[in-house]
Amino acid sequence: MKSVLLGLMATCAIVAASSGPAAARDYPYCLQSRGVGIPGDCSYASYAQCRASASGRNADCNINPRVAFSEPRYRWRGPRY
């Protein structure tokens, strides 16, 4: 029994050590309410998803300021002739 538990603990330790950090992503919509603060819970990919979560919570959805005021990504389109 001890060897099974020890093997399980070793497996968990290896899996935890091998996983990298979570990739940060700026979602375009934030849920804002008194309890959440500003900018709020910015984990919504669509406005409808945010509004569904805000339903019945005295909360509102707004555009994520990190997305709204971020620098536009430059896309190289090749030489212009």
Helices and strands as residue ranges (DSSP letters): H 2-18, E 29-32, E 41-44, H 47-54, E 60-63, H 65-68
